[in-house]
Amino acid sequence: MNILVLTHSYPDVKNKWRGVFVQEQVKALSKLHDVIIVYFKVDYTHFAPLSDYSFLKKQSGRITEYEVTINKSFPVITQAKYLSNTYRFIEKEILTQVKIDIIHSHFSYPAGFLGTIIQKRKRIPSIITEHTWIKKYFRSWIHKKCVLYALKNSSGVVSVSNALKDDISLFCSRNVSVIPNVIEVDKFYLSEKHDHETLNIGILGGMGNYRKGLDILIKSVFLLKDMDLMVHIGGDGILLEKFKTLSKELGIFEKCKFYGEILTEDISGFYSRLDVFVLASRDETFGVVVVEAMASGLPVIATDCGGPKEIITRDTGLLVEKENPEELARAIKYISENLHLYNRDSIRKYAEEKFGQKSFVECITRFYQDVLREGI
């Protein structure tokens, strides 16, 4: 098939981690299909209300990437220009050149809304994979209208977890399929068990807000201050210094190693330093880092905050109450005393069978075929 993927969230030069889960889906799709991806964005640094779109094109195997940029305009008009210019780009540069079998949009807005408009005007089936809680879109009444229009009128809706499916169902009474995110398991090598006494715990994520719960983990480590452990902290953001300050105030800074941003090529090395991975998030629709850690053979402790509940099993880790440093501390202590119960080969095999490329491509291809059979 020829798949047109639309997204506003995708790695680029300035944001190497943004939308990396979309990129992983595109890579997996290209194992079986030809994929054209349109990553579209607004350049808010350049005010040019009358300018047209600009784009960069890159080809790699069965993947054709277009990075489409629209310059900033007047308030409100920017959003209209964003959508209309991207539509014109797709119509001119893609639909006149290639027969697209199906449009696959990531996020209900803006990509899902745009994909649904193309579906209506060009009679090409369009599906949406949702990655975020629906209420987070409702910045204004017009955003809400666009999101609900896309969810109700697209040819199909996919959620990355049952937790998110339930959330979508609160706003849209239609069938929603669950297809988890995908990782390239071969990018991660099996971490070897360390024979030292220090327990190495790791957390990885953006430090631009409190969603990943690093403050909760730091408080848990304080409760375990007499234990021989080291916390490896990967990620950067505006709150990183606050987290460092918190660890100093609690007297555990020497137990915390802050790495800053972890480059894509170094992520496997980061996981290889660990005995246990921790995700202390306040909310997650999925939890890609949990699966990456498992692909490295690591047991995982995660909070019951949405998606992780559907990933972790009794053989792969522990699920704890969110925003509860005491329970998280008990879980860390338990795993430190029972690491021998977690088989690294089995954990990696579980990650590959459930979240590897083969499983994802089979599931999403069946979904495409069902949508195409039903027609518009």
Buried (B, 14 or more C-beta within 10 A) or exposed (E): BBBBBBBBBBBEEEEEBBBBBBBBBBBBBBEBBBBBBBBBBBEEEEEEEEBEBEBEEEEEEBBBBBBBBBBBBEEEEBBEBBBBBBBEBBEEBBBEEEEBBBBBBBBBBBBBBBBBBBBEEBEBBBBBBBBBBBEEBBEEEEBBEBBBBBBEBBBBBBBBBBBBBEBBBEBBEEEBBBBBBBBBBEBBBBBEEBEEEEBBBBBBBBBEEBBBBBBBBBBBBBBBEEBEBBBBBBBBBEBBEBBBEBBEEBEBBEBBBBBEBBEEEEBBEBBBBBBBBBBBBBBBBBBBBBBBBBBBBBBBBBBBBBBBBBBBEEEBBBBBEBBBBEBBBBBBBEBBEEBEEBBBEEBBBBBBEBBBBBBBBEBBBEBBEEBBEEEE
